[in-house]
Amino acid sequence: MNVSYLERANILIEALPYIQRFAGHTIVIKYGGHAMVDDELKEKVIQNILLLQSVGMRPVVVHGGGPEINRMLKRIGKKSTFVQGLRVTDEETMEIAAMVLVGKLNTQIVAELNRLGGKAVGLNGQDARLFLAEKKPMTYVHQDGYEEDIDLGYVGQITKISPEIIVSLLDQGYVPVVSPLAGGEDGVPYNVNADMAAGMLAGVLKAYKLFVMTDVPGIMGDIHKPETVFSRLSAQEVKDLMAQGIIQGGMIPKAECVLSALEEGVRNVHIIDGRQPHALILEVFSNVGVGTMVSR
């Protein structure tokens, strides 16, 4: 028999215990970074999501859109400003963010899932009061210890999640696709960090796993050396790495998302490199896995 056939059979057999273990469980996928920009990668991510659903899992997708928002702001001559990985969002930026996230990206992801044979429904956090938020305060501590209050504008922190619409869609066999917008009690819309939104939603749903797709191999001991990626970490080790300044910049919201999800009951959080084709199924179905798995 051709060896390649044996190898394919072995791959399926290796996946079997994971399929049996995860069937029927809800998983949340934070979809973002380069995997949302590269057309070939986009199709592979969508195929991965549908494969996970086909073997019995209940996937929920929460997507970002930073690169697309940056591109649109640059087109109109507006500069993006970030503080600890969060975009400062004035009224005009909020309008652009909503247009890109809901009007373009969410629609595209839903269309692609449906084109490849799935049943997807697009939502944003304001639908059915899914995400309620309030204005996020920010105090920036300079190297000399000076503390400065930063006005992030229309950046919100989620105060309440009402997941009934998500549960209903999952029960009917749909893949919910969620944009990270939220409504305030006063009706003001807020841009919320997609990583935090995914982490909190995973916690409320008591998801079995949360996957955070990034543009790095995982959490690294040295951001300039991919070979220093941690394969496994505990929640406490993540806190220690943050305190030591090893986790910094745009990885801070992702680390906070990981800790929030674990505190709310998610069993494991996986930070994976979305630039790697089929990273999702490699992490779920293989003995080695890719990226960093963080557990309680």
LOGU-416167 format. One line per 3 residues: their letters; for each residue x, y, z of N, C-alpha, C. Coordinates in steps of 0.001 Angstrom, whole numbers, plus 500000, padded with zeros to 6 digits. Example, Ala and Ser with C-alpha at 12.3 -4.5 7.8 and 13.67 -1.06 7.14 Angstrom:
2
AS) 513190:494310:507800:512300:495500:507800:513200:496700:507800 ~ 512850:497750:507080:513670:498940:507140:512900:500030:507870
This chain:
296
MNV) 500850:498809:500000:500000:500000:500000:500888:501245:500000 ~ 500461:502250:499269:501188:503505:499210:501325:504116:500606 ~ 502571:504522:500967:502826:505058:502303:501976:506286:502582
SYL) 501737:507125:501560:500969:508350:501767:499555:508026:502249 ~ 498993:506910:501773:497670:506504:502239:497707:506147:503722 ~ 498772:505444:504128:498923:505112:505539:499064:506373:506395
ERA) 499821:507309:505902:500009:508555:506637:498680:509289:506799 ~ 497893:509296:505749:496583:509950:505834:495683:509234:506843 ~ 495723:507914:506824:494911:507145:507767:495361:507412:509203
NIL) 496669:507488:509406:497194:507757:510745:496787:509130:511251 ~ 496726:510098:510346:496292:511438:510724:494844:511415:511219 ~ 493994:510658:510507:492596:510559:510916:492463:509847:512258
IEA) 493251:508795:512437:493202:508049:513698:493690:508922:514851 ~ 494712:509717:514609:495226:510628:515642:494161:511635:516058 ~ 493320:512029:515098:492280:513028:515384:491091:512434:516134
LPY) 490889:511119:516038:489680:510492:516579:489420:510811:518054 ~ 490388:510645:518968:490072:510913:520378:489701:512367:520648 ~ 490264:513278:519857:489930:514695:520039:488518:514975:519543
IQR) 488153:514350:518429:486795:514508:517912:485788:513997:518941 ~ 486079:512838:519524:485170:512265:520520:485084:513146:521768 ~ 486207:513699:522181:486257:514496:523405:485525:515828:523258
FAG) 485629:516466:522079:485119:517827:521921:483723:517894:521313 ~ 483205:516772:520812:481884:516775:520179:480826:517279:521157 ~ 479983:518168:520688:478900:518717:521500:479292:519933:522313
HTI) 480580:520269:522350:481045:521398:523150:481094:522687:522326 ~ 480818:523793:522992:480939:525106:522372:482391:525552:522395 ~ 482857:526073:521276:484183:526679:521206:484040:528085:520629
VIK) 484889:528992:521072:484869:530369:520568:486185:530623:519853 ~ 486091:531204:518667:487262:531490:517845:487369:532988:517650 ~ 488442:533598:518173:488719:535002:517891:489514:535041:516588
YGG) 488880:535552:515543:489444:535544:514198:489965:536943:513883 ~ 491272:537042:513607:491818:538354:513306:493200:538252:512706 ~ 493830:539406:512536:495183:539460:512025:495285:539146:510550
HAM) 496465:538634:510151:496771:538401:508740:495821:537387:508114 ~ 495295:536489:508913:494384:535465:508391:493087:536060:507860 ~ 492815:537330:508188:491628:537988:507651:491949:538801:506401
VDD) 493230:538918:506070:493652:539764:504954:494037:538937:503740 ~ 494755:537838:503958:495220:536976:502882:494074:536079:502394 ~ 493743:536171:501105:492588:535448:500565:492714:533932:500723
ELK) 493918:533402:500503:494118:531960:500623:493952:531505:502066 ~ 494498:532280:503004:494350:531942:504413:492900:532054:504858 ~ 492195:533068:504360:490787:533259:504734:489971:532007:504414
EKV) 490171:531482:503228:489390:530299:502847:489733:529106:503730 ~ 491013:528960:504074:491415:527839:504926:490813:527959:506332 ~ 490771:529180:506870:490169:529382:508192:488691:529009:508159
IQN) 487997:529453:507124:486569:529142:507001:486363:527635:506888 ~ 487202:526971:506095:487110:525511:505966:487350:524824:507308 ~ 488311:525323:508062:488603:524763:509387:487404:524884:510308
ILL) 486777:526056:510309:485614:526289:511179:484486:525322:510822 ~ 484236:525151:509527:483168:524259:509102:483503:522800:509405 ~ 484782:522435:509320:485177:521073:509691:484920:520828:511168
LQS) 485273:521800:512013:485031:521649:513445:483543:521468:513731 ~ 482714:522225:513020:481265:522077:513213:480789:520715:512706 ~ 481341:520262:511595:480902:519011:510982:481166:517799:511870
VGM) 482193:517878:512733:482491:516751:513618:481865:516941:514998 ~ 480899:517866:515099:480087:517945:516311:480337:519119:517235 ~ 481315:519966:516936:481557:521118:517804:480600:522255:517458
RPV) 480491:523199:518374:479575:524337:518210:480411:525626:518179 ~ 480907:526019:516975:481791:527178:516906:481048:528512:516899 ~ 481628:529470:517632:481193:530863:517611:482403:531688:517184
VVH) 482215:532574:516219:483318:533383:515706:483148:534827:516171 ~ 484187:535383:516788:484242:536814:517095:485422:537362:516301 ~ 485169:538316:515427:486241:538780:514547:486695:540192:514898
GGG) 487957:540440:514566:488499:541785:514669:488458:542455:513315 ~ 489348:543405:513103:489377:544105:511821:490360:545249:511811 ~ 491365:545170:512713:492320:546259:512837:492990:546669:511545
PEI) 493575:545727:510774:494241:546113:509527:493316:546807:508538 ~ 492088:546322:508422:491135:546950:507495:490745:548346:507971 ~ 490560:548505:509279:490234:549831:509816:491404:550783:509583
NRM) 492621:550302:509824:493810:551124:509573:493867:551564:508116 ~ 493577:550643:507220:493638:550944:505790:492609:552012:505418 ~ 491405:551878:505975:490365:552860:505659:490701:554227:506244
LKR) 491220:554266:507470:491599:555539:508083:492730:556206:507303 ~ 493681:555389:506851:494788:555936:506065:494289:556526:504760 ~ 493276:555885:504187:492724:556363:502920:492125:557757:503059
IGK) 491552:558051:504228:490963:559382:504425:491938:560338:505121 ~ 493178:559891:505278:494205:560754:505845:494164:560887:507349 ~ 493629:559873:508029:493510:559935:509487:494506:558978:510128
KST) 495269:559465:511096:496286:558669:511754:495686:557859:512901 ~ 496132:556607:513029:495683:555751:514132:496619:555900:515323 ~ 496038:555998:516515:496816:556094:517749:496405:554958:518678
FVQ) 497409:554275:519246:497129:553154:520137:497775:553390:521498 ~ 497067:552992:522548:497591:553035:523907:497428:551643:524501 ~ 498540:550983:524798:498542:549615:525339:497671:548684:524498
GLR) 497828:548806:523178:497136:547919:522257:495709:548306:521935 ~ 495197:549400:522513:493814:549830:522280:493801:551075:521391 ~ 492905:551084:520401:492807:552189:519464:492056:553369:520077
VTD) 492657:554544:520089:491943:555751:520502:490895:556041:519430 ~ 489622:556155:519841:488502:556162:518902:487644:557409:519081 ~ 487832:558402:518206:486953:559569:518230:485697:559252:517423
EET) 484813:560237:517278:483521:559980:516640:483688:559517:515194 ~ 484587:560161:514456:484789:559782:513058:485382:558378:512952 ~ 486341:558081:513825:486939:556749:513820:485905:555691:514180
MEI) 484998:556017:515102:483947:555087:515483:483062:554761:514283 ~ 482721:555779:513503:481884:555560:512319:482594:554669:511308 ~ 483894:554909:511112:484669:554094:510179:484758:552654:510677
AAM) 485019:552498:511979:485140:551159:512560:483844:550369:512382 ~ 482710:551002:512643:481421:550324:512505:481166:549949:511047 ~ 481507:550833:510149:481300:550568:508719:482145:549377:508263
VLV) 483410:549345:508695:484311:548270:508277:483929:546947:508941 ~ 483701:546977:510265:483453:545745:511005:482132:545095:510611 ~ 481071:545901:510596:479737:545343:510351:479405:545306:508864
GKL) 479627:546458:508195:479213:546560:506802:480051:545754:505835 ~ 481331:545543:506180:482216:544835:505250:482653:543470:505769 ~ 483413:543452:506866:484057:542209:507294:483063:541152:507757
NTQ) 482119:541537:508600:481140:540570:509091:480364:539961:507931 ~ 479965:540815:507002:479218:540346:505836:480038:539383:504999 ~ 481335:539685:504828:482205:538818:504031:482393:537451:504687
IVA) 482607:537431:505996:482833:536163:506697:481585:535287:506619 ~ 480430:535901:506853:479170:535157:506782:478952:534602:505378 ~ 479201:535430:504368:479007:534997:502985:479915:533827:502639
ELN) 481171:533866:503119:482114:532798:502807:481736:531499:503519 ~ 481309:531595:504772:480845:530399:505486:479658:529770:504767 ~ 478735:530584:504314:477567:530065:503606:477948:529504:502237
RLG) 478892:530160:501553:479319:529693:500228:479935:528308:500287 ~ 480659:528033:501372:481345:526749:501510:480485:525685:502193 ~ 479196:525952:502290:478275:524917:502751:477791:525037:504179
GKA) 478209:526088:504893:477756:526281:506263:476468:527073:506341 ~ 476018:527291:507566:474876:528168:507838:475328:529174:508882 ~ 475596:530391:508442:476136:531410:509338:475182:532588:509436
VGL) 475204:533234:510593:474400:534428:510836:475310:535502:511429 ~ 475267:536692:510849:476087:537794:511329:475381:538620:512392 ~ 476127:538993:513413:475622:539820:514498:476677:540865:514842
NGQ) 476232:541972:515440:477198:542805:516144:476727:542896:517589 ~ 477614:543318:518459:477319:543253:519886:476132:544060:520337 ~ 475633:544942:519462:474444:545717:519816:473152:544939:519556
DAR) 473220:543896:518732:472038:543103:518419:471577:542329:519654 ~ 470284:542410:519918:469673:541687:521043:470383:541994:522362 ~ 471005:543183:522437:471739:543598:523646:472779:542554:524057
LFL) 473421:541993:523043:474432:540962:523290:475549:541490:524184 ~ 476141:542646:523805:477174:543282:524616:476688:544636:525102 ~ 476663:544837:526402:476475:546167:526973:477826:546643:527479
AEK) 478112:547936:527297:479429:548445:527667:479327:549845:528253 ~ 480406:550245:528878:480566:551610:529346:481920:552112:528893 ~ 482117:553408:528945:483375:553994:528493:484536:553423:529305
KPM) 485596:553031:528601:486735:552408:529266:487703:553480:529771 ~ 487982:553506:531076:488998:554428:531592:490399:553898:531296 ~ 491355:554779:531185:492718:554352:530921:493698:555264:531653
TYV) 494540:554671:532466:495629:555398:533119:496947:554826:532621 ~ 497742:555688:531993:499016:555254:531433:500135:555634:532392 ~ 500938:554636:532752:502050:554866:533672:503341:554993:532867
HQD) 503950:556166:532914:505199:556403:532202:506362:555737:532927 ~ 507495:555656:532237:508670:554984:532814:509147:555654:534094 ~ 508931:556961:534211:509366:557664:535417:508349:557564:536552
GYE) 507262:556777:536311:506252:556588:537346:505096:557564:537271 ~ 505198:558563:536388:504118:559555:536256:502873:558897:535651 ~ 501724:559099:536273:500470:558523:535794:499662:559571:535029
EDI) 499219:559176:533849:498460:560090:532994:497143:559442:532586 ~ 496030:560147:532823:494716:559657:532388:494564:559911:530891 ~ 494230:558852:530143:494079:558934:528695:492605:558781:528332
DLG) 492118:559686:527480:490750:559570:526982:490777:558743:525698 ~ 490251:557530:525762:490238:556642:524604:489064:556911:523675 ~ 488200:557842:524028:487051:558141:523187:485985:557063:523287
YVG) 485520:556594:522119:484425:555620:522086:484944:554184:522205 ~ 485858:553974:523117:486323:552624:523435:485598:552170:524693 ~ 484961:551027:524619:484164:550560:525745:484739:549330:526402
QIT) 484324:549115:527637:484603:547850:528311:483252:547196:528588 ~ 483156:545928:528279:481884:545216:528388:481520:545034:529856 ~ 480283:545374:530181:479790:545234:531549:478787:544090:531689
KIS) 478167:543705:530572:477163:542638:530641:477052:541960:529283 ~ 476900:540642:529314:476679:539876:528090:475380:539093:528232 ~ 474535:539203:527219:473272:538449:527185:473362:537457:526029
PEI) 473750:536213:526312:474109:535268:525247:472952:534492:524643 ~ 471712:534828:525013:470576:534003:524577:470508:533859:523058 ~ 470790:534946:522324:470713:534881:520863:471769:533926:520308
IVS) 472950:533908:520936:474017:533008:520493:473622:531559:520737 ~ 473119:531272:521928:472726:529904:522272:471623:529414:521341 ~ 470667:530294:521052:469566:529924:520167:470071:529570:518769
LLD) 470997:530359:518254:471541:530093:516921:472341:528787:516912 ~ 473128:528550:517947:473896:527308:518027:472975:526095:518064 ~ 471903:526200:518825:470962:525083:518948:470297:524753:517613
QGY) 470217:525760:516733:469598:525558:515422:470613:525205:514339 ~ 471872:525018:514746:472879:524586:513788:473573:525695:513029 ~ 473414:526934:513481:474070:528058:512816:475440:528345:513439
VPV) 476289:529014:512664:477554:529536:513167:477365:531043:513382 ~ 477305:531508:514622:477192:532947:514869:478528:533635:514599 ~ 478485:534764:513901:479680:535558:513595:479459:536947:514176
VSP) 480282:537337:515144:480018:538525:515956:481067:539611:515719 ~ 480606:540834:515444:481472:542008:515361:481617:542635:516740 ~ 482802:543144:517088:483053:543652:518437:482594:545091:518651
LAG) 481298:545315:518478:480692:546585:518845:479772:546333:520026 ~ 479531:547360:520815:478657:547225:521979:477824:548480:522120 ~ 476699:548358:522785:475855:549505:523066:475948:549906:524529
GED) 475934:551192:524783:475884:551671:526154:474449:551756:526640 ~ 474280:551860:527943:472931:551996:528494:472229:553238:527951 ~ 473034:554257:527590:472482:555490:527051:472351:555468:525537
GVP) 472591:554293:524925:472464:554170:523481:473721:554519:522711 ~ 474771:554965:523380:476019:555319:522712:476728:554039:522260 ~ 477151:553961:521001:477883:552779:520548:479345:552841:520984
YNV) 479918:551684:521242:481312:551617:521642:482052:550579:520799 ~ 483298:550881:520536:484211:549920:519923:484879:549158:521069 ~ 484716:547851:521115:485317:547072:522197:486410:546185:521617
NAD) 487414:545917:522400:488515:545077:521949:488001:543677:521630 ~ 488305:543202:520427:487763:541918:519981:488291:540756:520813 ~ 489539:540852:521270:490091:539785:522106:489314:539666:523407
MAA) 489081:540823:524065:488350:540811:525327:486910:540360:525124 ~ 486292:540809:524024:484917:540399:523736:484836:538888:523577 ~ 485800:538319:522851:485808:536864:522648:486031:536132:523961
GML) 486956:536636:524780:487238:535988:526056:486052:536009:526993 ~ 485391:537161:527096:484245:537273:527997:483062:536446:527495 ~ 482851:536456:526166:481760:535660:525611:482017:534174:525830
AGV) 483262:533747:525645:483603:532343:525893:483316:531966:527337 ~ 483610:532878:528262:483341:532607:529669:481862:532465:529964 ~ 481067:533380:529428:479618:533348:529663:478998:532088:529051
LKA) 479506:531687:527890:478988:530485:527221:479524:529198:527842 ~ 480454:529337:528808:481134:528173:529390:481751:527311:528284 ~ 482417:527987:527357:483028:527305:526218:484099:526336:526687
YKL) 484232:525248:525957:485260:524254:526278:486640:524799:525934 ~ 486715:525541:524826:487976:526114:524392:487752:527489:523769 ~ 488778:528331:523881:488836:529603:523188:490114:529617:522368
FVM) 489984:529966:521094:491136:530092:520209:491319:531558:519841 ~ 492512:532083:520052:492825:533474:519716:493850:533457:518590 ~ 493426:533886:517397:494308:533888:516233:495090:535202:516201
TDV) 496415:535095:516062:497284:536267:516084:498242:536214:514890 ~ 499158:537180:514855:500188:537204:513825:501559:536857:514397 ~ 501565:536136:515509:502816:535658:516116:502636:534180:516457
PGI) 503730:533443:516666:503614:531999:516918:502908:531637:518219 ~ 502771:532590:519119:502174:532346:520431:502785:533320:521418 ~ 502711:533001:522699:503382:533821:523713:504854:533420:523737
MGD) 505728:534417:523580:507156:534141:523462:507937:534742:524619 ~ 509026:534090:524976:509922:534627:525992:510674:535842:525484 ~ 510904:535883:524164:511563:537015:523508:510824:537258:522197
IHK) 510184:538421:522069:509331:538680:520905:510120:538686:519601 ~ 511439:538771:519683:512267:538768:518484:512759:537368:518123 ~ 512402:536369:518936:512880:535012:518715:511703:534033:518751
PET) 511157:533690:517568:510009:532770:517511:510273:531433:518196 ~ 511535:531021:518247:511840:529726:518867:511627:529744:520380 ~ 511380:530926:520973:511161:531008:522421:509678:530896:522786
VFS) 508842:530507:521831:507412:530390:522104:507168:529331:523175 ~ 506263:529637:524092:505876:528684:525133:504784:527769:524582 ~ 504952:526469:524724:503942:525526:524269:502764:525485:525242
RLS) 503063:525514:526537:502021:525470:527569:502360:526455:528683 ~ 501344:527105:529200:501502:528007:530337:500293:527873:531253 ~ 500490:528212:532514:499364:528325:533439:498925:529792:533481
AQE) 497750:530022:534032:497268:531398:534171:498238:532228:535005 ~ 498767:531639:536066:499693:532374:536920:500969:532738:536171 ~ 501443:531836:535324:502642:532130:534547:502405:533282:533572
VKD) 501201:533364:533018:500872:534495:532142:500904:535801:532938 ~ 500341:535788:534150:500375:536975:535002:501818:537380:535310 ~ 502667:536403:535572:504067:536693:535873:504764:537315:534666
LMA) 504491:536799:533474:505104:537342:532261:504648:538771:531995 ~ 503391:539073:532334:502899:540445:532197:503596:541360:533194 ~ 503732:540902:534430:504377:541708:535470:505840:541989:535136
QGI) 506481:541043:534456:507883:541190:534089:508077:542022:532822 ~ 506972:542398:532163:507070:543180:530939:507412:542368:529711 ~ 507418:541043:529837:507703:540184:528683:506515:540186:527732
IQG) 505305:540162:528293:504097:540358:527481:503827:541849:527437 ~ 503816:542429:526235:503697:543874:526108:502944:544237:524838 ~ 502633:545541:524703:502011:546057:523486:500692:545397:523161
GMI) 500538:545017:521881:499290:544423:521426:498994:543062:522011 ~ 500001:542432:522657:499757:541134:523286:499079:541294:524648 ~ 499096:542506:525211:498480:542719:526525:496985:542433:526498
PKA) 496205:543014:525545:494777:542668:525521:494525:541184:525325 ~ 495398:540528:524565:495224:539084:524354:495464:538314:525649 ~ 496491:538726:526399:496747:538075:527683:495601:538316:528657
ECV) 495060:539538:528675:493920:539839:529547:492703:539029:529132 ~ 492535:538851:527830:491442:538024:527304:491591:536585:527792 ~ 492817:536052:527746:493089:534685:528198:492713:534524:529665
LSA) 493177:535450:530497:492936:535357:531938:491451:535499:532261 ~ 490774:536427:531579:489342:536618:531806:488566:535352:531473 ~ 488888:534737:530327:488178:533529:529911:488389:532394:530903
LEE) 489620:532218:531349:489915:531140:532295:489214:531357:533632 ~ 489191:532615:534087:488526:532922:535358:487034:532642:535289 ~ 486455:532765:534084:485012:532542:533927:484667:531093:533655
GVR) 485671:530227:533577:485363:528806:533463:485771:528122:532186 ~ 486351:528855:531212:486846:528202:530000:488007:527281:530392 ~ 488014:526082:529852:489022:525106:530278:490424:525449:529773
NVH) 490519:525729:528480:491822:526032:527886:491684:527148:526862 ~ 492709:527988:526792:492772:529030:525781:494016:528794:524934 ~ 493845:528863:523623:494938:528602:522696:495236:529869:521906
IID) 496465:530357:522005:496912:531477:521183:497691:530882:520019 ~ 497165:531058:518802:497735:530381:517638:498066:531388:516544 ~ 498992:530997:515692:499466:531848:514605:498538:531698:513402
GRQ) 497730:532716:513146:496794:532657:512033:497455:532706:510672 ~ 498746:532991:510636:499471:533000:509357:499809:531587:508893 ~ 499688:530624:509794:499986:529233:509455:498731:528556:508921
PHA) 498763:528038:507699:497572:527390:507139:497065:526263:508038 ~ 495758:526231:508216:495084:525188:508995:495538:525146:510453 ~ 495915:526308:510996:496374:526353:512388:495311:525848:513351
LIL) 494051:526114:513059:492972:525701:513961:492914:524187:514110 ~ 492845:523484:512988:492687:522028:513107:493979:521364:513566 ~ 495133:521978:513269:496382:521435:513786:496413:521511:515312
EVF) 495892:522610:515854:495877:522777:517306:494855:521851:517964 ~ 493728:521641:517298:492657:520829:517889:492935:519334:517768 ~ 493387:518895:516613:493382:517469:516299:494733:516771:516347
SNV) 495825:517504:516574:497125:516840:516556:497688:516717:517972 ~ 498546:515728:518156:499165:515518:519478:500140:516618:519843 ~ 500790:517206:518845:501792:518237:519105:501147:519603:519282
GVG) 500226:519971:518400:499580:521269:518471:500500:522371:517977 ~ 499966:523570:517889:500743:524747:517511:500369:525882:518461 ~ 501247:526854:518611:500926:527997:519452:501118:527697:520941
TMV) 500448:528517:521759:500543:528405:523217:499192:528054:523804 ~ 499150:526995:524608:497924:526646:525320:498062:527109:526783 ~ 497069:527859:527234:497062:528348:528620:495894:527709:529340
SR) 496156:527131:530496:495099:526476:531264:495130:526946:532707 ~ 494038:526696:533402:493931:527129:534787:494916:526388:535680
